[in-house]
Structure formats: C-alpha cells, structure tokens
Amino acid sequence: MVVRHLVIGLVAVAAAFVAATPARAQLPVDILTIGEEPVPEEALFVEAPLHGAERYIVIRLDENRLYLVEGRHAIWSAPVGTGTGFRLEADGRAWEFDTPRGVFRIQRKEKDPVWIKPEWAYVKEGKPVPPIDSPERRDEGMLGTSALYIGYELALHGTSSPDLVLHPDPEARRVSHGCIRLTNEDARTLYHLVDVGTPVMIY
C-alpha cells in the first residue's frame, strides 16, 4: 500500500502544478517502484525540476513521512514532523506555522546548526524581543545535529524532542513551526545521502 499511496500523491501534486502553471512543461518519468510493485509510466508525472534528478526527496504531508527516491525506487524513508497550522497574532502582526508545499532544492547543509530565534518565538512566550545580534537569540541544540536548508528559515533538521517525530499517529506529528523535523539519527543519515542541489518536493 505504500506504493499506491506514494504514487497517488505524486499524481495529485503533479496535477496541481499543471493546473496552477499550465505553460510549464510536465515530463513523464519511468516506472516507479517501492519493493517489487511497478507503476505504469503513463500514470505518473512529476514537476520538471525533478525530471532527470538522480535522487530527490518527497515529503507527503498527509502521512508526515519523507521518501528518498532514486531512479524508480524509494531507497529510504523516515517519519517527519511538520507545521502545526496554527496562527499567532500580536500587535497587529500574524505568523502562520504551516509547512509550505512546492518544489525546492537543498541550498546548504550544516552540522550542529544553531537556531537564531525569530521574533515570533519571543512573542509566543510573552517575552521582550532582544536585538537580532543578541546572544540570547542563539539556541544551540534546538535544530538537532544536522540541518539541510531549502529556503530562508526553512529546513529539514533534527530535533531535541524525538518522541514528537516518532509518534505513531501522523496527525500527532504536526508539531513544528513550518520546518520538517526528523530524529537526529534520521537527519544525520539524510545529510550524508543527499547533496546540495537535491530537489525536494513537499505536498
């Protein structure tokens, strides 16, 4: 059933991209398999940036799981924590904690990353916001031992609370402020399995 779920999701997101950007080329890919069960190539399309990529990452938000795909096979998988979907409002400002959908690429990788706490973190705690260069803004360990950045303040990273990522209910893994959380062990594994430039599709 993992194959069917993954393929149905890929088809759905591809259709969404086609509807949103009809002028952009959608390229067919070869038969995709997980294990031994094949999927006909005419049933599967992916966004052009993924076509031809030796490896790419797929994150399915409905099951909160990450797949590393190589060629026609998902070669590795791990549970992930994603955005809560909550909205924080204060002083006329608002922050929404959703994990964005779309096609990204890994821009940089960091070992032992340091989280620079944004303004909303202090607003949420009801504390005054220190200057951006204040040492108080630095939070070591919050992002775990490895981080792969796919955008500004958006990363796939480890966590100091692995129990939240390992919860058996995917809905209970909606625990982040938008980033994609993995256990430190899985974050380290992914760190060594992919390179800068690897495509990441979130849907």
Secondary structure, DSSP 8 states (H G I E B T S, - for coil): -HHHHHHHHHHHHHHHHHHH-TTS-EEE---EEETTEEE-GGG-EEEGGGTT-SEEEEEETTTTEEEEEETTEEEEEEE-BEE---EEEETTEEEE-----EEEE--EEEES-EEE--HHHHHHHT-----TT-GGGEEETTTTTEEEEEETTEEEE--S-HHHHT-SSGGGGEEESSSEE--HHHHHHHHHH--TT-EEEE-
